[in-house]
Amino acid sequence: MNPSDWLSRSVSRFKAAEKVPSKKAAAQLGRAQVAPEKVANEPLQRSTHERLQATLRHKDEALSPRMLRRSLHELQAIIDPRVSEVEGGRRATTVAAWYAGATLARRRDLWLLMSEQFVANAQKVKAAQAQFAAAVGTPDEAVAEVRYRRATVSPRRRLLQRFSSYPGGIQFLIDMRAEMQAGLKTDPRLLALDVEMEYMFSTWFDVGFLDLRRISWDSPASLIEKLIKYEAVHDIKSWADVKNRLDSDRRCYGFFHPRLPDVPLIFVEVALVDEISTEVGPLLDELAAPSDLKKATTAIFYSISNTQTGLRGVSFGDSLIKHVVETLKAEFPRLKTFATLSPIPGFRPWLAKNATAMLEKLGDKERAALGRAIGFEPPGAGHFLRAIEEPLALPEKSPLRRMLLQCAAHYLGQALHEDKPLDPVARFHLGNGARIESLNWAGDLSPKGLKQSYGLMVNYLYDLRRLDKHRSLLAQGKIPVSSAIEDLFF
């Protein structure tokens, strides 16, 4: 590029940066409340294509154009068709070492390069698509389809494969995707890389490649420490606490991948008891005597934890439960009931937004009784929410207590978004074929339990004979519930 061309392009960029939308234009963009001078000072995000052709770095960019070009060259060298798998893995190791010492901003630039620069050849895709469309209905259709599929595969996939080939490479990619998640919310340019990684992980972590292993008190201390670190439902407070969860009347199982042999990808904690548990306190009581395994008829899944944020979207929880049920039945033939004791993490924030709508579902008689219990008629959403702030103080026959249970039953058993349950835990278990069995008052008295759901917990029942039936109901937008839950519906 000659100096005059460079100067001309730079001047045009500066002029473009100086253009400030009018108030009318800003209003059309939904930004009328932003002052023009603020709009002018906002950083202009350049694509990596623009930055690679530039000479100077913008102040909001971590890598200079020269460093960005060098990073791109190193990434391209990893998938150079002239180098072996081993050499490609070695080059990936070098990039991973740089990444380990890089700032978050520089790591983000590497993500952008991987997302924007390693795309399928648009011309080849277009040509293959045209050939496939022309071949539909002819003997050449199958071959044309294969060629089209191959044309749409991006070199990004090959890049990820090379990173996975060196020791520690899979964990590196998982950790990188976990770190990316926050950036996805503000920068959609990263979506292509995220989706590609989710696809690759779904293949690499197919349940057929996973091993189910029991984790016991005799397991290596490093493995037990991971239980403490990754427990996401009921925090493990001490070694005595974790020992209680691994006692003779308990079982803990995890899925492990051969390339990550010391890391449980997901694990479930199970209590073997003689009836469905309605509160978690006794299960977590370190001083409680172990249950008599000869009398155990029920397996309670009271905690299921995913350990790798980077595997978001990769589903193996349902397979874990199926494998654990089969393993438990083989060891304890007397077990007949398989159920959970689960939190309701989304209930309180949902009720704060929907209390008015719930009050409108009450009949005149029920609304009057609720108003008398609150001390204000007719009761509004604010009155109701303040009155249930201390749920443990509510008498058993209180209309407030009944109303709170009704709201929880509606939230779990009737509230849907895009034909799916609102609560994330409910989505998981109901999607696996369970049904909502019962709501439990004061099921979790911990600060976390009271904050999430006013202390309420729920049992999901896994009736092994009706799992497919329940999935079919859910596919129709109908949440499978017991008669006890139906009795709570408005």
C-alpha positions in Angstrom: 0.0 0.0 0.0 1.5 3.4 -1.0 1.6 6.3 1.5 -1.2 8.2 -0.2 -3.6 5.2 0.0 -2.8 4.6 3.6 -3.4 8.3 4.5 -6.6 8.4 2.6 -8.0 5.3 4.3 -6.9 6.6 7.8 -8.5 10.0 7.2 -11.8 8.3 6.1 -11.7 6.2 9.3 -11.2 9.2 11.5 -14.1 11.0 9.8 -16.3 7.9 10.3 -15.4 7.9 14.0 -16.3 11.5 14.3 -19.8 11.1 13.0 -22.3 11.4 15.8 -25.9 10.4 15.3 -28.5 13.1 15.7 -30.9 12.9 18.6 -33.6 11.8 16.3 -31.4 8.9 14.9 -30.4 8.0 18.5 -34.0 7.8 19.5 -34.8 5.5 16.6 -32.0 3.2 17.8 -33.5 3.2 21.3 -30.7 5.5 22.7 -32.4 8.8 23.0 -31.4 9.0 26.6 -27.7 8.9 25.7 -26.1 12.3 25.1 -24.5 12.8 21.7 -21.1 13.4 23.3 -21.3 10.1 25.1 -22.1 8.2 21.9 -19.1 9.9 20.3 -16.8 8.7 23.1 -17.9 5.1 23.0 -15.2 2.7 21.7 -15.8 1.4 18.1 -15.3 -2.4 18.1 -13.4 -3.5 15.0 -13.5 -7.0 13.7 -10.3 -9.0 13.6 -10.5 -8.7 9.8 -10.2 -4.9 10.1 -7.6 -5.0 12.9 -5.3 -7.4 10.9 -5.2 -4.9 8.0 -4.6 -2.0 10.3 -1.3 -0.4 11.5 -2.3 1.2 14.8 -4.1 -0.3 17.8 -7.2 1.3 19.2 -7.0 2.0 22.9 -9.6 -0.6 23.8 -7.7 -3.4 22.0 -5.3 -5.6 23.9 -3.2 -6.9 21.0 -1.7 -4.5 18.4 -2.3 -5.4 14.7 1.3 -6.7 14.5 0.8 -9.0 17.5 -2.6 -10.0 16.3 -1.1 -11.1 12.9 1.6 -13.0 14.8 -1.1 -14.8 16.9 -3.1 -15.7 13.8 0.0 -17.1 12.1 0.7 -19.3 15.2 -2.9 -20.6 15.2 -2.8 -21.3 11.4 0.5 -23.1 11.9 -1.2 -25.6 14.2 -3.4 -26.8 11.4 -0.8 -26.6 8.6 -1.6 -29.6 6.4 2.1 -30.2 6.0 2.7 -31.0 9.7 1.9 -34.2 11.5 -0.7 -34.5 14.3 2.1 -34.7 16.8 3.8 -31.5 15.6 0.4 -29.8 15.4 -0.2 -30.7 19.0 3.2 -29.4 20.0 2.5 -26.1 18.4 -0.9 -26.0 20.2 1.0 -26.5 23.4 3.1 -23.4 22.7 0.0 -21.3 22.2 -1.6 -22.7 25.4 1.5 -21.8 27.3 1.3 -18.2 26.0 -2.4 -18.2 26.9 -1.7 -19.2 30.5 0.3 -16.1 31.1 -1.9 -13.7 29.1 -4.3 -11.1 30.5 -8.0 -11.7 30.1 -8.2 -9.0 27.3 -5.4 -10.7 25.3 -7.1 -14.1 25.8 -10.3 -12.5 24.4 -8.4 -11.4 21.3 -7.3 -15.0 20.8 -11.0 -16.2 21.1 -12.0 -13.6 18.5 -9.3 -14.9 16.1 -10.5 -18.4 16.5 -14.1 -17.4 16.1 -13.8 -15.0 13.1 -10.7 -16.2 11.2 -11.3 -20.0 11.1 -14.5 -20.2 9.1 -15.7 -22.4 6.2 -14.8 -21.2 2.7 -18.0 -19.3 1.6 -17.4 -19.9 -2.1 -17.0 -23.7 -1.6 -20.1 -23.8 0.6 -22.1 -21.9 -2.0 -21.0 -24.2 -4.8 -21.6 -27.4 -2.8 -25.0 -26.1 -1.8 -25.9 -25.5 -5.4 -24.7 -28.9 -6.5 -26.7 -30.6 -3.7 -29.9 -28.7 -4.6 -29.5 -29.8 -8.2 -28.9 -33.4 -7.2 -32.0 -33.8 -5.0 -34.1 -36.6 -6.3 -31.3 -38.0 -8.5 -28.9 -40.9 -7.9 -26.2 -38.3 -7.1 -28.1 -36.9 -4.1 -26.2 -38.8 -1.4 -22.8 -37.9 -2.7 -23.8 -34.3 -3.2 -25.0 -34.2 0.4 -21.7 -35.5 1.7 -19.8 -33.0 -0.3 -22.0 -30.2 1.0 -21.5 -31.3 4.6 -17.8 -31.4 4.2 -17.7 -28.0 2.7 -19.5 -26.5 5.7 -17.0 -27.9 8.2 -14.8 -25.0 9.4 -11.0 -25.2 10.0 -11.9 -24.1 13.5 -12.9 -27.7 14.2 -9.5 -29.0 13.1 -7.9 -26.4 15.3 -9.8 -27.6 18.4 -8.8 -31.2 17.5 -5.2 -30.3 17.5 -5.5 -28.6 20.9 -7.1 -31.7 22.3 -4.3 -34.0 21.1 -1.7 -32.9 23.7 -1.7 -33.9 27.4 -3.9 -31.5 29.2 -5.4 -30.1 26.0 -9.0 -31.1 26.7 -9.0 -29.5 30.1 -7.4 -26.4 28.5 -10.3 -26.2 26.1 -12.9 -26.8 28.8 -11.4 -24.1 30.9 -11.2 -21.7 28.0 -14.9 -22.1 27.2 -15.8 -21.6 30.8 -13.9 -18.3 30.8 -15.6 -17.3 27.6 -19.2 -17.6 29.0 -19.2 -14.1 30.5 -18.0 -12.6 27.2 -20.8 -14.2 25.2 -23.3 -12.0 26.9 -21.7 -8.8 25.5 -20.0 -9.9 22.3 -21.9 -12.2 19.9 -18.8 -12.5 17.7 -17.7 -15.3 20.1 -20.8 -17.3 19.4 -19.3 -19.2 16.5 -16.4 -20.5 18.6 -18.7 -21.3 21.5 -21.1 -23.3 19.4 -18.2 -25.2 17.7 -16.8 -26.1 21.1 -20.2 -27.3 22.4 -20.5 -29.5 19.3 -17.0 -31.0 19.7 -17.5 -31.6 23.5 -20.9 -33.3 22.8 -18.9 -35.7 20.6 -15.9 -36.2 22.9 -18.0 -36.6 26.0 -20.7 -38.9 24.7 -21.9 -41.1 27.5 -20.5 -44.1 25.6 -17.0 -42.8 26.4 -17.6 -42.1 30.1 -17.0 -44.4 33.0 -19.3 -44.6 36.1 -17.2 -44.8 39.2 -18.2 -44.9 42.9 -16.5 -42.3 45.1 -16.0 -43.5 48.6 -14.1 -42.6 51.8 -11.4 -44.9 50.5 -11.0 -42.9 47.3 -7.8 -40.8 46.9 -7.9 -37.6 49.0 -7.4 -35.5 45.9 -10.7 -36.9 44.5 -12.6 -36.3 47.7 -11.2 -32.7 47.7 -12.9 -32.3 44.3 -16.2 -33.2 45.8 -15.8 -30.5 48.4 -14.7 -28.0 45.7 -17.5 -28.7 43.2 -20.5 -29.5 45.4 -23.1 -27.1 44.1 -26.3 -27.9 46.0 -25.4 -28.3 49.7 -22.0 -26.9 50.6 -19.6 -29.3 52.2 -18.4 -27.6 55.4 -15.8 -30.0 56.7 -14.1 -33.4 56.4 -16.6 -34.8 58.9 -19.4 -33.5 56.6 -18.0 -35.2 53.5 -17.3 -38.4 55.5 -21.0 -38.5 56.5 -22.0 -38.2 52.8 -19.8 -41.2 52.0 -20.9 -43.3 55.0 -22.1 -46.9 54.7 -25.8 -45.9 54.1 -24.7 -43.5 51.3 -23.5 -43.8 47.8 -21.7 -41.3 45.6 -21.1 -41.9 41.9 -19.5 -39.8 39.2 -18.9 -39.9 35.4 -15.3 -39.8 34.4 -13.7 -39.3 31.0 -10.5 -41.4 30.1 -8.6 -38.1 29.3 -9.6 -36.6 32.6 -9.4 -39.6 34.9 -9.1 -37.7 38.2 -12.0 -35.2 37.6 -15.7 -36.2 38.0 -17.6 -34.4 35.3 -20.8 -34.8 37.2 -21.5 -36.6 40.5 -24.6 -37.6 42.4 -25.0 -38.1 46.2 -27.5 -40.8 47.3 -29.0 -41.6 50.7 -30.4 -45.2 51.2 -33.4 -44.9 53.5 -36.8 -46.6 54.2 -39.1 -43.8 52.9 -39.0 -40.7 50.8 -37.1 -37.9 52.7 -38.9 -34.6 53.1 -36.1 -32.5 54.7 -32.4 -32.4 54.0 -31.3 -31.6 57.5 -31.3 -35.2 58.8 -29.4 -36.3 55.6 -26.6 -33.8 56.3 -26.5 -34.4 60.1 -23.0 -35.6 60.8 -24.0 -37.1 64.2 -26.9 -39.1 62.9 -26.5 -42.9 63.0 -26.3 -44.7 59.6 -29.5 -46.2 58.3 -30.1 -49.9 58.4 -29.3 -51.0 54.8 -31.4 -54.2 55.4 -34.5 -52.0 55.7 -33.6 -49.6 52.9 -36.3 -49.5 50.2 -35.7 -46.0 48.9 -32.8 -44.2 47.2 -32.9 -40.4 47.6 -30.8 -38.4 45.1 -30.2 -35.3 47.2 -27.4 -33.6 45.3 -26.3 -33.6 41.7 -23.4 -31.3 40.7 -21.8 -30.5 37.4 -18.1 -29.7 37.8 -17.1 -28.2 34.5 -18.8 -24.9 33.4 -17.1 -25.3 30.1 -19.2 -28.3 29.3 -22.4 -26.3 29.5 -24.9 -27.7 27.0 -23.4 -31.2 27.1 -26.1 -33.4 28.7 -25.1 -36.5 30.6 -27.1 -36.0 33.8 -30.0 -38.2 32.6 -27.6 -41.0 31.7 -25.9 -40.7 35.1 -29.2 -41.3 37.0 -30.1 -44.3 34.8 -26.7 -45.9 35.4 -26.8 -45.2 39.1 -30.3 -46.7 39.4 -29.1 -49.8 37.6 -26.1 -50.1 39.8 -28.1 -49.6 43.0 -30.7 -52.1 42.0 -28.0 -54.7 41.4 -26.4 -54.1 44.8 -29.7 -53.6 46.8 -32.5 -55.6 45.2 -35.0 -54.4 47.9 -34.9 -50.8 46.5 -38.2 -50.0 45.0 -38.4 -46.2 45.1 -36.1 -43.8 43.4 -36.7 -40.1 44.1 -34.9 -36.8 44.7 -35.0 -34.2 47.4 -34.4 -31.1 45.4 -34.1 -27.4 45.8 -36.3 -24.9 44.0 -33.7 -22.2 43.1 -35.9 -20.0 41.0 -39.0 -19.8 43.1 -38.4 -16.7 45.3 -37.4 -14.3 42.5 -40.3 -15.7 40.3 -42.8 -15.1 43.1 -41.5 -11.5 43.6 -42.5 -10.8 40.0 -45.7 -12.8 39.9 -47.3 -12.3 43.3 -50.1 -10.1 41.9 -51.0 -12.6 39.3 -51.1 -15.3 41.9 -53.4 -13.3 44.2 -55.8 -12.7 41.3 -56.3 -16.5 41.1 -57.9 -16.6 44.5 -61.6 -16.7 45.1 -63.3 -14.1 47.2 -63.4 -16.3 50.2 -59.7 -17.3 50.0 -58.6 -13.7 49.4 -60.6 -12.5 52.4 -59.1 -15.2 54.7 -55.6 -14.3 53.4 -56.3 -10.6 54.1 -57.3 -11.4 57.7 -54.1 -13.4 58.2 -52.1 -10.5 56.9 -54.0 -7.8 58.6 -54.9 -5.9 55.5 -57.9 -6.3 53.2 -57.8 -6.7 50.3 -54.2 -7.9 50.4 -51.8 -6.7 47.7 -48.6 -8.3 46.5 -46.4 -6.2 48.8 -48.5 -7.2 51.8 -48.3 -10.9 50.9 -44.6 -10.9 50.2 -43.8 -9.1 53.5 -46.0 -11.5 55.4 -44.2 -14.6 54.2 -40.7 -13.2 54.7 -40.4 -15.3 57.9 -42.0 -18.6 56.7 -40.9 -20.7 59.6 -43.1 -18.6 61.9 -46.3 -19.4 60.0 -48.7 -21.8 61.7 -49.5 -25.0 60.0 -53.1 -23.9 59.3 -52.2 -20.4 58.2 -53.7 -19.2 54.9 -50.3 -17.7 54.1 -48.6 -21.1 54.3 -51.3 -22.6 52.1 -50.9 -19.8 49.6 -47.1 -20.1 49.5 -47.5 -23.8 48.8 -50.0 -23.1 46.1 -47.7 -20.6 44.4 -44.8 -23.1 44.5 -47.1 -25.8 43.0 -48.1 -23.4 40.2 -44.4 -22.4 39.6 -43.3 -26.0 39.3 -46.3 -27.7 37.8 -48.0 -25.1 35.5 -45.6 -22.2 34.7 -43.9 -22.8 31.3 -41.6 -20.9 29.0 -41.5 -22.2 25.5 -43.2 -25.4 26.7 -40.5 -26.1 29.3 -40.6 -25.7 33.1 -39.3 -22.5 34.4 -37.2 -23.9 37.2 -33.8 -25.2 36.0 -33.8 -28.2 38.4 -37.4 -29.1 37.4 -36.3 -28.9 33.7 -33.6 -31.4 34.4 -35.6 -34.0 36.3 -38.8 -33.7 34.3 -36.9 -33.9 31.1 -35.5 -37.2 32.4 -39.0 -38.6 32.9 -39.6 -37.9 36.5 -42.8 -36.4 37.9 -43.4 -33.9 40.7 -44.3 -35.9 43.7 -44.6 -33.6 46.7 -43.7 -30.3 48.1 -42.0 -30.2 51.5 -42.4 -27.3 54.0 -39.2 -26.4 55.9 -37.3 -28.9 53.7 -34.1 -26.8 53.7 -33.7 -24.5 56.7 -30.2 -23.2 55.6 -29.8 -19.5 54.7 -29.5 -20.6 51.1 -32.7 -22.7 51.2 -34.6 -19.8 52.8 -33.3 -17.3 50.3 -34.0 -19.5 47.2 -37.4 -20.9 48.1 -38.6 -19.9 51.6 -37.2 -23.3 52.8 -39.4 -25.3 50.4 -38.0 -28.4 48.8 -39.6 -30.8 46.2 -39.5 -34.6 45.6 -39.2 -35.7 42.0 -40.2 -39.4 41.6 -38.5 -41.6 39.1 -41.1 -44.2 38.3 -39.1 -46.5 36.1 -42.2 -47.9 34.4 -43.5 -44.5 33.4 -40.5 -42.5 32.4 -41.4 -42.5 28.7 -45.0 -41.6 29.4 -43.9 -38.6 31.5 -41.5 -37.4 28.7 -44.4 -37.7 26.3 -46.6 -35.6 28.5 -43.9 -33.0 28.8 -43.4 -32.9 25.1 -47.1 -31.9 24.9 -46.6 -29.0 27.3 -48.1 -31.0 30.2 -46.0 -31.3 33.4 -46.5 -34.7 35.1 -47.5 -34.2 38.7 -49.0 -36.3 41.5 -52.5 -35.9 42.9 -51.0 -34.2 46.0 -49.6 -31.4 43.7 -52.8 -31.2 41.7 -54.7 -30.5 44.9 -52.5 -27.4 45.4 -53.3 -25.9 42.0 -55.5 -22.8 42.0 
